[in-house]
């Protein structure tokens, strides 16, 4: 499971696109709450995981957000995007 989480984190940092916790968790095969726990402390490379309602990372200060977090308005909301692009 940790390996899949790392693959998703690396992918989101490469494509610089936000993704909902729900979509990522479903693609990995865990609950959104378990994903949040596995991500650990807030840091820029994990700020791509966002709330589906606000499109914002939850409980992140501005300094903990990736500098390119808002470079696009696109947000991955479907696990199928991740499973297709990452072969999960």
N, C-alpha and C positions, 0 to 999 in steps of 0.2 A: 504494500500500500504506500509506504514512504517513497518508493521509487516512482510510482505513478504521480504522486503529489509533486515531486521534484520535476518530473517531465512537464507537468502542466504549468508550474511556476516558470520554468525555463522558456516554454512556448509563449506564455503571455508576455514575458519580458522581451522576447525576440520580436513578436508582432506588435508590441506596445498597444494592446487592446484590453479593455476591462472585460471582466467575466463575472456573472453572478455566482454567488456561493452555491446556489441550487444546481446550476448547470455543471459546475466543476465537480461538486460532490456526487451527483448522479453519474457522471462519466467515470469517476474513480471507483464508485461503488460503496460510498459511505454516506452518512448523514451530513447535512450542512454544519451541524453543531460539532461533529467529529472533525470535520475539515478545519473549522475555526480553531479548534484545540490543537490540531497537528501543526498549524501554521506558526503557532507560538507568538512571540512578541511582534508588535507592529514594526515594520521596516519597509523601505521603498519597494523592494522586489516582490513583496506580497500584497502591496496596496492595489494591485490589479483586481483582486477579489472584492466585489462590491455587492451592496444591497440591491435587490431587484426593484425596489420602490424608489430609492433615491439615486441610484447609480454611483453612490459614494462608498468608499471603504469605511467600515464601521469602527468608530473610536480611534481614528488616526488623526494626529495633528498635521498641520501643513508640512512641517519638516520631516514627517515620516512617510509622506506620499511621494511616489515617483515623480521626478520633475516633468515627465512627459505624459502623465496620467490623463490629461485632457486634450491630447493632440488630436483625438478623433472623438466623435460623439457615439461611435459604434460600440455596442456592448454585446458580448456573446451571452445569449440567454437560453441556448439550447445545448444540451449535452451532446447531441448528435454532431455538432460542429467539432467539438473536441475529440470525440471518438473517431470521427472520420479523419481529421487532420493528424491525429497522434496515434492512431491504431491501438486505442486502449481496449 
